[in-house]
Amino acid sequence: MTANLTERVPAGVVAAAQRQPIAGTTVASGESFRAVFGTFPTGVTIVTCSDHMGLPVGMTVSAVTALSLDPPQLLVCLQRGKYTLDAICESGRFGVNFLCDDQSLLSARFASNRFDKFTGVSWTPGYHTGAPRLDGVLAFAECVVQDIVESGDHQIVIGTMVAGRSREGSALVYWNRAYHRLVRQVG
């Protein structure tokens, strides 16, 4: 039925109508939003870049998703006001480190506001972008910025993947406000 409706109504009209707030509604609370999304398991990544002085910067990000296969694109959602986001916007490139299930301490370190996140952390610069690839990660994607979209208190950075590598292992997962390990079931 929806397909027939959209065939009869111009697409721009449908899109505009969907953006209009429903009379009498309010926005959900941050607590309610967290509770809802706490039920949704996500992979854990560390997004990295080099700043204008060539120093490595990074932060833990769970809002990462594949966007397109052709061209190969992904998106990361980064909170405004974060230095890593500023460095990505300035350099036009970044890396996404997909963490293994034994890297929860690394995730916690990069989720903090500490300024010395890379002290004592082994990494190598990505071959194509120079973005830091952390040792021991499950996968690494090197990206160039395609677009940046502003929404709410975040910016959505769309990147085209220019190189990537992965290895066997289990991913670190965040669910119900805690880290978890995936167990592969046979059968």
C-alpha positions in Angstrom: 0.0 0.0 0.0 2.8 2.4 0.8 4.3 1.9 -2.7 1.0 3.0 -4.3 0.9 6.1 -2.1 4.4 7.2 -3.0 3.6 6.7 -6.6 0.7 9.1 -6.4 2.3 11.7 -4.2 5.5 13.5 -5.4 8.5 12.3 -3.4 9.4 15.8 -2.1 5.9 16.2 -0.6 6.2 12.8 1.3 9.7 13.8 2.6 8.5 17.2 3.7 5.5 15.7 5.5 7.7 13.2 7.3 9.9 16.0 8.7 7.0 17.9 10.3 6.6 17.3 14.0 3.4 15.5 15.1 1.3 18.0 17.0 1.4 17.5 20.8 4.5 15.2 20.8 7.6 15.8 22.8 11.2 14.6 22.4 12.2 11.5 24.4 14.6 12.0 27.3 18.3 11.2 27.0 17.8 8.5 29.7 15.0 6.9 27.6 17.1 7.1 24.5 20.1 5.4 26.2 17.8 2.7 27.6 16.4 1.9 24.2 19.8 1.8 22.5 21.3 -0.1 25.4 19.3 -3.1 24.2 21.1 -3.0 20.8 24.5 -4.6 20.7 27.2 -2.7 18.7 30.7 -3.3 17.6 33.4 -1.2 19.2 35.9 0.8 17.2 38.6 3.5 17.7 38.6 6.2 15.1 42.0 7.7 14.5 43.7 10.5 12.6 46.8 12.6 12.7 46.4 16.2 13.8 47.9 19.3 12.1 51.2 18.7 14.0 51.3 15.0 12.9 50.4 13.7 16.3 48.1 10.7 16.6 44.6 11.4 17.9 41.6 9.0 18.4 38.5 8.2 20.3 36.2 5.2 20.9 33.2 5.1 18.6 30.3 2.6 18.5 28.3 4.5 15.9 30.0 3.1 12.8 28.2 1.4 9.9 28.7 0.3 6.4 27.0 2.7 4.0 27.8 1.7 0.4 29.5 -1.1 -1.5 30.1 0.8 -4.7 31.9 3.0 -3.9 33.0 1.4 -0.6 31.8 3.9 2.0 31.1 3.9 5.8 30.0 6.4 8.2 31.0 7.4 11.7 29.1 9.6 14.1 31.3 11.8 16.2 30.3 14.3 18.9 30.9 17.9 18.2 33.6 19.6 20.1 35.9 16.5 20.1 39.5 17.1 19.0 39.5 13.9 16.9 36.6 15.3 14.9 38.4 18.6 14.4 41.5 16.7 13.1 39.5 14.6 10.7 37.7 17.7 9.3 41.1 19.4 8.8 43.0 16.5 7.4 40.2 14.9 5.3 41.2 11.4 6.3 40.8 8.9 9.1 41.1 5.3 10.1 38.7 3.0 11.8 40.2 0.3 14.1 37.7 -2.6 14.7 38.5 -4.0 18.2 39.0 -7.6 19.2 37.2 -9.0 22.1 40.3 -8.7 24.4 40.7 -5.0 23.8 38.1 -3.6 26.2 40.9 -1.7 28.2 42.0 0.0 25.0 38.4 1.0 24.3 38.0 2.4 27.8 41.3 4.3 27.4 40.2 6.0 24.1 36.7 6.7 25.5 38.3 8.8 28.2 39.2 12.5 28.0 42.9 11.9 28.8 45.4 13.7 26.5 47.9 10.9 26.4 45.8 8.1 24.9 48.6 6.9 22.6 51.3 6.8 25.3 52.5 3.2 25.6 50.1 2.1 22.8 51.7 0.3 19.8 50.5 1.5 16.4 51.7 2.1 12.9 50.6 4.7 10.3 48.2 3.5 7.7 50.0 3.2 4.3 47.5 5.3 2.4 46.3 7.9 4.9 48.8 7.9 7.7 45.9 7.3 10.2 47.1 5.3 13.2 46.4 1.5 12.9 46.5 0.1 16.4 48.3 -3.2 16.9 46.2 -6.3 17.5 42.9 -5.0 16.0 40.5 -7.3 14.2 40.3 -5.0 11.2 41.4 -1.6 10.0 39.8 0.7 7.4 41.6 3.7 5.9 39.2 6.4 4.7 39.1 9.7 3.0 36.3 12.1 3.9 33.6 12.2 1.3 31.0 14.3 3.2 30.2 15.6 6.7 26.5 16.0 7.7 25.5 17.8 10.8 22.7 16.4 13.0 21.9 17.0 16.6 25.0 17.2 18.8 27.0 15.0 16.4 28.5 15.2 12.9 28.2 12.2 10.6 31.4 11.7 8.7 31.1 9.7 5.5 34.3 8.2 4.4 35.3 6.3 1.2 37.5 3.3 2.2 40.7 3.4 0.2 42.3 0.4 1.9 41.4 -2.2 4.5 42.7 -5.3 6.2 41.2 -7.9 8.5 42.1 -11.1 10.3 40.3 -13.9 12.0 39.1 -13.3 15.5 36.1 -12.2 17.6 34.9 -8.7 17.8 34.4 -6.6 21.0 30.8 -5.8 21.5 29.1 -3.2 23.7 25.6 -4.1 25.0 23.6 -3.1 28.0 26.3 -0.6 29.1 29.0 -3.2 29.3 31.6 -5.0 27.0 30.8 -8.5 25.9 32.4 -11.3 23.8 30.6 -13.0 20.9 30.4 -16.7 21.0 30.2 -18.4 17.7 27.5 -21.2 17.6 27.9 -24.2 15.4 25.0 -25.5 13.5 
